[in-house]
Amino acid sequence: MPQAHIQDVIFFGFFFQKNTINTLCANTNKQGEKQKAKRKNNPWNPVGLNEFYTFLAIILFMGIVRLPSVKDYWTGNDYFGMPFCKQFMSGNRFLAIMWNLCMSNPQDEQNDRRKGTAEYD
């Protein structure tokens, strides 16, 4: 990997530390399993560390390249489409992670009771 890319990866790590990403993955997986139990037609495959970094890269890309709709990043039209996103993750998988993204532990019932208050995490 060229030196410039290594520095970029190190800089990225200052904002997205591995232990933080591991926590986000764990909480997102718990939320995905919780939603899967509620709705049988809601398939969930656990997200891993590398896939979550890919998800974050797509989020950052979307902040730089603005399109009217999230679906537009995965359009089948090669002329108007964004091949970057679909090279790394399907649109359905991206949306599944987005819908289940959870910062706090979804199994923390005490925290759930605090919804709507300043103490909610």
N, C-alpha and C positions, 0 to 999 in steps of 0.2 A: 504494500500500500504506500503511495507517495506520501512524503512528509506532511504536505499541506492537508491531506485527507486525515492523517493521524491526528493532527492538531484540531481539526473539525470535530472528530469523534470525541476527543478529550473535552473540548468546549461543550459539546452536546451533553456529555456526562455530568457537567456541573449543574445543569438544569434538570436532568432526568437521571438521577442516581439509581443504580441497579436495585438497591433495597426498596426504593420507592416504587419502581416498576414492578418488582415482585409482589408488593402489597397490592398494587392496582390489579395485577393479573389475578391474584388470589380472590380479591373482593369481586372482580368482574365474573370470575368463574362461579363463585357462590351465588351471585345474582342470576347468572345464566341457568344454573341448576334449579334455583328457586322458581324462575319463570317457566322452566321446562316442566316442573312438577305441577304448576298451575294450569298450563295449557299443553296438552299432549301433542298438538301439532306445531309446537315451538321447539324445533331441534336445536340443541346446543352442543357444540364441541369445544372443549376447554381451550382457552387461548394461552399460548406459551410466551416466553420472554421475547424470542426473536420475532414472532408474529405481532406482538404488541408494539415492538419498536417499528415494525413496518406500518402498523396502524397509525402510530404517532407521526411517522414521516408523511403519510398521506394527509393527515390533518394539517401539518405544517405546509405542505404543498397547496392544499386548498386555501390556506390563508394568503398565499402569494398569488396563485392563479385563481381568480374569482369567476365562478360560473353561476347561472341563475338557480340551478338545482343540484343537489348531491348526485342525483341519477345521471346528470350530464357528464360527470367524470368517467362514467362507465358506458357511455353511449356506444352503440355498435358501428356508428358512422366513422370510418377511418379518417375522413377529411375534416370533420368538425369535432371529432372525439378527442379524448385525452388518453393516449395509449399508456402513459406513465402509470396510472392507477391500476388498470386491469392487468398490467404486466406482473404486479406483485400480489394482488388480492382481488377476489371477486367482489362485485358490488354487494351481493347478498351477505357475504362474510363480513364486510366492512359494516354494514347496517346492523348485523347481529351483535357485533362487538359494541357498536355505538349505543344500541338500545339497552345493552346490559352493563355498560360502563358504570362502575360503582366505586366511589372514592372510599367510603366507609364500609365496614363489615355489615352486610345486609342481614346477618343472623344476630346482630346485637339488638335485642328487643328493647332494652332500656333506652338506647339511642333512638329507636323508632318512636317511642312514646314522647320524645322531645320535639317531634316534627312541628314546625310552625313557631318554635321558640328560638331565642338567641343561643341556647345551650345545644341545639341540634348540630351534630357533626355530619 
